[in-house]
Amino acid sequence: MDTTAPDPRLQYLQTHVQAEFRPLQLEIRDDGARHAGHAHAGRGHYSMRIVAAAFAGKDRLQRHRMVYAALGDLQQADIHALSIQALAPDECH
């Protein structure tokens, strides 16, 4: 088994988030290895840190809903857990 092959879900996340938000910063990490033995370990565990102007003036819940909407069907089918840190540019340290 080729463990160096890129994760298509991770590529999908990056592509859709880039297209939707044009972020100033975007970091997406596959946390699947941290969940070995978990019932849904194969479905995808990710952490995302995104800095984008689109989040200015929005509260945390609105920002998360915006990210989930951008991910569409992938969120329902292939992602088990997604940790999101969504920031406006003036909040980035």
C-alpha positions as a Markdown table, in Angstrom:
| # | Residue | x | y | z |
|---|---|---|---|---|
| 1 | Met | 0.0 | 0.0 | 0.0 |
| 2 | Asp | 1.4 | 3.4 | -1.0 |
| 3 | Thr | 1.2 | 5.6 | 2.1 |
| 4 | Thr | 2.7 | 8.6 | 0.2 |
| 5 | Ala | -0.4 | 9.0 | -2.0 |
| 6 | Pro | -2.2 | 12.3 | -1.3 |
| 7 | Asp | -5.5 | 12.1 | 0.6 |
| 8 | Pro | -8.2 | 13.1 | -1.9 |
| 9 | Arg | -10.4 | 14.4 | 0.9 |
| 10 | Leu | -7.6 | 16.7 | 2.0 |
| 11 | Gln | -7.1 | 17.9 | -1.5 |
| 12 | Tyr | -10.9 | 18.5 | -1.8 |
| 13 | Leu | -10.8 | 20.5 | 1.5 |
| 14 | Gln | -8.0 | 22.7 | 0.3 |
| 15 | Thr | -9.5 | 23.3 | -3.2 |
| 16 | His | -12.9 | 24.2 | -2.0 |
| 17 | Val | -11.8 | 26.3 | 0.9 |
| 18 | Gln | -9.3 | 28.2 | -1.3 |
| 19 | Ala | -12.0 | 28.8 | -3.9 |
| 20 | Glu | -14.7 | 29.9 | -1.5 |
| 21 | Phe | -12.7 | 32.2 | 0.9 |
| 22 | Arg | -9.5 | 33.1 | -0.9 |
| 23 | Pro | -7.8 | 32.9 | 2.5 |
| 24 | Leu | -4.7 | 34.8 | 3.6 |
| 25 | Gln | -3.6 | 31.7 | 5.5 |
| 26 | Leu | -4.8 | 28.2 | 5.3 |
| 27 | Glu | -3.5 | 25.2 | 7.2 |
| 28 | Ile | -5.3 | 21.9 | 7.0 |
| 29 | Arg | -4.0 | 18.9 | 9.0 |
| 30 | Asp | -5.0 | 15.3 | 8.7 |
| 31 | Asp | -5.5 | 14.1 | 12.3 |
| 32 | Gly | -6.5 | 10.6 | 11.4 |
| 33 | Ala | -3.4 | 9.0 | 13.0 |
| 34 | Arg | -4.3 | 10.5 | 16.3 |
| 35 | His | -7.6 | 8.6 | 16.2 |
| 36 | Ala | -6.3 | 5.1 | 15.5 |
| 37 | Gly | -8.7 | 2.5 | 16.9 |
| 38 | His | -11.6 | 5.0 | 16.9 |
| 39 | Ala | -14.7 | 3.6 | 15.3 |
| 40 | His | -14.6 | 6.3 | 12.5 |
| 41 | Ala | -10.8 | 6.5 | 12.1 |
| 42 | Gly | -11.0 | 5.8 | 8.4 |
| 43 | Arg | -13.6 | 8.5 | 7.6 |
| 44 | Gly | -11.3 | 11.5 | 8.1 |
| 45 | His | -10.3 | 13.6 | 11.1 |
| 46 | Tyr | -9.0 | 17.1 | 10.2 |
| 47 | Ser | -8.0 | 20.3 | 11.8 |
| 48 | Met | -8.3 | 23.6 | 9.9 |
| 49 | Arg | -6.9 | 27.0 | 10.6 |
| 50 | Ile | -8.2 | 29.6 | 8.1 |
| 51 | Val | -7.7 | 33.4 | 8.0 |
| 52 | Ala | -10.0 | 35.2 | 5.6 |
| 53 | Ala | -11.7 | 38.6 | 5.2 |
| 54 | Ala | -15.0 | 36.8 | 4.8 |
| 55 | Phe | -15.1 | 36.1 | 8.5 |
| 56 | Ala | -14.9 | 39.8 | 9.6 |
| 57 | Gly | -17.9 | 40.7 | 11.7 |
| 58 | Lys | -19.1 | 37.1 | 11.9 |
| 59 | Asp | -19.4 | 35.2 | 15.2 |
| 60 | Arg | -17.9 | 31.7 | 15.6 |
| 61 | Leu | -21.0 | 29.8 | 14.7 |
| 62 | Gln | -21.5 | 31.8 | 11.5 |
| 63 | Arg | -17.9 | 31.2 | 10.5 |
| 64 | His | -18.3 | 27.4 | 11.1 |
| 65 | Arg | -21.5 | 27.3 | 9.1 |
| 66 | Met | -19.8 | 29.2 | 6.2 |
| 67 | Val | -17.0 | 26.6 | 6.2 |
| 68 | Tyr | -19.4 | 23.7 | 6.3 |
| 69 | Ala | -21.5 | 25.2 | 3.4 |
| 70 | Ala | -18.3 | 25.5 | 1.4 |
| 71 | Leu | -17.5 | 21.8 | 1.9 |
| 72 | Gly | -20.9 | 20.6 | 0.7 |
| 73 | Asp | -21.4 | 16.9 | 0.5 |
| 74 | Leu | -17.9 | 16.0 | 1.7 |
| 75 | Gln | -18.8 | 17.1 | 5.2 |
| 76 | Gln | -21.8 | 14.7 | 5.2 |
| 77 | Ala | -20.1 | 11.7 | 3.6 |
| 78 | Asp | -16.4 | 11.6 | 4.1 |
| 79 | Ile | -15.4 | 13.8 | 7.1 |
| 80 | His | -16.0 | 12.4 | 10.5 |
| 81 | Ala | -14.5 | 15.2 | 12.5 |
| 82 | Leu | -13.4 | 18.7 | 11.6 |
| 83 | Ser | -11.8 | 21.1 | 14.0 |
| 84 | Ile | -12.1 | 24.7 | 12.7 |
| 85 | Gln | -10.3 | 27.8 | 13.7 |
| 86 | Ala | -11.7 | 30.5 | 11.5 |
| 87 | Leu | -10.3 | 34.0 | 11.9 |
| 88 | Ala | -10.6 | 37.5 | 10.4 |
| 89 | Pro | -7.3 | 39.1 | 9.3 |
| 90 | Asp | -7.3 | 41.5 | 12.3 |
| 91 | Glu | -7.6 | 38.5 | 14.7 |
| 92 | Cys | -4.6 | 36.7 | 13.4 |
| 93 | His | -1.5 | 36.8 | 15.7 |
